[in-house]
Amino acid sequence: MAPERLEPWLRRFDERHGVTRTAVTRAGVVLETADGTLADCRPPFPPLPEEGLGEHPGLRTEPLVGHVLAERTVGVLLVRLGGHAAGVFAGDRAIVTKVGSRNVHGRHRAGGSSQQRFARRRIGQARVALGAAADDAVGVLLPYRDRLDALVLGGDRRAVEPVMADPRLAPLAALVGERFLSLPEPRQAVLLAAPAAFRAVRIRVVEADPAG
């Protein structure tokens, strides 16, 4: 759910179910209701601030709403084999972006020496592609490292991990959060749509058991 829609949703949830308790932890907020329905709200960029932690009677929208609406400067790195995208966002607005691609052939089904040559060529192409992704990540993200509140990774984990292992990106490692964006081929449109995913609040509603 988009941060801007969160507070109206919480109010409607309260109207429908009657929130009796708001439990605020560092990881998120759980709403308990009079009819037994639960709502588990997990914000982006945890933890929640110390102020407001604990259990509160009725509905308490803060500090969750304030946390998710805070504007952050966020770096994004999306990598799949053969394609990558890096950007820096202020809220959902792109400050700088760069998208690149390198040709990496698919797997070869034939056997023998032909397959071995193909595999070596593919490994070499993948190395070049991931090296290009690291170069662009360094060029886009490192100039903003002192301004970044977080770094969000996405694409294919098997491709992202060797890129982030580049020593030049070590200063950004502490900014990486747990949320990983499983997005399609990293193109400009995909990168520009990334804030909708990394800013979203994840809500799981557990309906009350009718059997009681």
C-alpha positions in Angstrom: 0.0 0.0 0.0 1.3 3.5 -0.9 2.2 5.6 2.2 -0.2 8.3 1.2 -3.1 5.8 1.4 -2.2 4.3 4.8 -4.0 6.7 7.2 -7.3 6.6 5.4 -7.1 2.8 5.2 -6.4 2.6 9.0 -9.4 4.8 9.7 -11.7 2.6 7.5 -10.3 -0.5 9.1 -11.2 0.9 12.5 -14.7 1.9 11.4 -15.4 -1.7 10.1 -13.8 -3.7 12.9 -13.4 -1.4 15.9 -9.7 -1.3 16.9 -9.3 -2.1 20.6 -5.5 -2.1 20.8 -2.5 -0.9 18.7 0.7 -2.8 19.4 3.7 -0.8 18.1 7.1 -2.6 17.9 10.3 -1.7 16.1 9.3 -4.0 13.2 5.8 -2.7 12.7 2.2 -2.3 14.1 -0.4 -4.9 14.9 -4.0 -3.8 15.2 -6.4 -5.9 17.3 -10.1 -5.4 17.0 -13.4 -6.1 18.8 -14.5 -8.7 16.2 -11.2 -10.6 16.4 -9.7 -9.4 13.1 -6.0 -8.6 13.1 -4.0 -6.3 10.8 -0.2 -6.7 10.7 1.4 -3.6 9.2 5.0 -3.8 8.1 6.5 -0.5 7.1 9.5 0.1 4.7 12.8 1.1 6.2 12.4 -0.3 9.8 12.9 0.1 12.6 10.1 2.4 13.9 11.3 5.2 16.2 11.5 4.5 19.9 8.9 7.1 20.7 5.5 5.5 20.6 6.6 1.9 21.1 4.4 -0.3 23.2 0.7 -1.1 23.5 -2.0 1.6 23.2 -5.8 1.4 23.6 -7.8 2.0 20.5 -6.4 3.1 17.2 -3.1 4.9 17.1 -1.9 5.9 13.7 1.4 7.4 14.9 4.3 6.7 14.7 3.5 4.4 11.8 2.1 7.0 9.5 4.8 9.6 10.3 7.4 7.0 9.6 6.1 5.9 6.2 5.5 9.4 5.0 9.0 10.7 5.9 10.8 11.6 2.7 14.0 9.7 2.3 16.9 9.7 -0.1 17.1 6.2 -1.3 19.6 4.5 -3.7 18.3 1.7 -5.9 20.4 -1.0 -7.6 18.6 -3.5 -9.9 20.7 -6.3 -11.6 19.8 -9.2 -13.8 22.3 -11.0 -16.0 22.7 -8.8 -19.0 20.9 -5.8 -17.6 21.2 -3.3 -14.7 19.8 -0.1 -13.5 20.9 2.3 -10.7 19.2 5.4 -9.4 18.8 7.8 -6.5 15.4 8.9 -5.4 14.1 11.6 -3.1 10.7 10.2 -2.0 9.3 8.9 -5.3 11.2 11.5 -7.4 14.2 10.4 -9.4 17.3 12.5 -8.9 19.7 10.5 -11.1 19.3 7.3 -13.0 21.4 5.1 -15.3 20.4 1.9 -17.2 22.8 -0.4 -19.0 22.9 -3.8 -20.7 25.4 -6.3 -21.9 24.8 -9.3 -24.2 24.9 -12.7 -22.3 24.0 -15.7 -24.3 21.5 -18.3 -22.9 22.5 -21.8 -21.9 23.8 -24.1 -24.7 22.2 -27.6 -24.9 24.7 -29.4 -27.0 27.4 -31.5 -25.5 31.1 -32.0 -25.9 33.8 -29.4 -26.6 31.3 -27.1 -28.3 29.3 -26.8 -25.0 32.5 -26.2 -23.0 33.5 -23.3 -25.4 30.0 -21.9 -25.1 30.1 -22.1 -21.3 33.5 -20.3 -21.2 32.2 -17.6 -23.5 29.0 -17.2 -21.4 31.0 -16.9 -18.2 33.2 -14.2 -19.8 30.1 -12.3 -21.0 28.5 -12.5 -17.5 31.7 -11.2 -15.9 31.7 -8.2 -18.3 28.0 -7.6 -17.7 28.4 -7.6 -13.9 31.5 -5.5 -14.1 29.6 -2.9 -16.1 26.8 -3.0 -13.5 29.3 -2.4 -10.7 30.9 0.5 -12.6 27.5 2.2 -13.1 26.5 1.6 -9.5 29.7 3.3 -8.3 29.2 6.2 -10.7 25.6 6.8 -9.7 25.4 5.8 -6.0 28.8 6.7 -4.4 28.5 10.5 -5.0 25.3 10.4 -2.9 26.6 8.1 -0.1 26.6 10.8 2.5 23.0 11.7 1.7 21.5 8.2 1.3 19.1 6.9 4.0 19.0 3.5 2.5 20.0 1.3 -0.4 17.4 -1.0 -2.0 18.5 -3.9 -4.1 16.5 -5.9 -6.6 16.4 -8.0 -9.7 18.1 -11.4 -9.4 19.9 -12.1 -6.1 22.5 -14.2 -7.9 23.4 -11.3 -10.1 23.2 -8.6 -7.4 25.5 -10.3 -4.9 28.7 -10.3 -7.0 28.0 -6.7 -7.9 27.7 -5.7 -4.3 30.9 -7.7 -3.5 32.8 -5.1 -5.5 35.1 -3.4 -2.9 34.2 0.0 -4.2 30.6 -0.4 -3.0 31.6 -1.5 0.5 30.8 2.0 1.9 27.1 1.3 1.0 26.8 -2.2 2.5 25.4 -0.9 5.8 22.6 0.9 4.1 21.1 -2.2 2.5 17.8 -3.3 4.1 16.0 -6.6 4.1 13.4 -5.8 1.5 14.5 -7.1 -1.9 12.6 -6.1 -5.1 11.9 -9.0 -7.4 11.4 -6.8 -10.4 11.6 -7.7 -14.2 14.4 -6.8 -16.6 15.9 -3.6 -15.3 14.8 -0.9 -17.8 14.3 2.8 -17.3 10.5 2.4 -16.7 11.1 -0.4 -14.2 13.6 1.7 -12.3 11.3 4.7 -12.2 8.5 2.5 -10.9 10.7 1.1 -8.1 9.6 3.7 -5.4 6.1 2.2 -5.5 7.6 -1.1 -4.3 10.2 0.1 -1.9 7.9 2.7 -0.2 5.0 0.4 0.1 3.5 -0.7 3.5 2.9 -4.4 3.6 -0.4 -5.2 5.4 -1.6 -8.7 6.3 -5.2 -8.9 7.5 -6.2 -12.0 9.4 -10.0 -12.4 9.5 -11.7 -13.5 12.7 -12.6 -17.2 12.9 -16.4 -17.4 12.5 -16.4 -20.5 14.7 -15.2 -18.4 17.5 
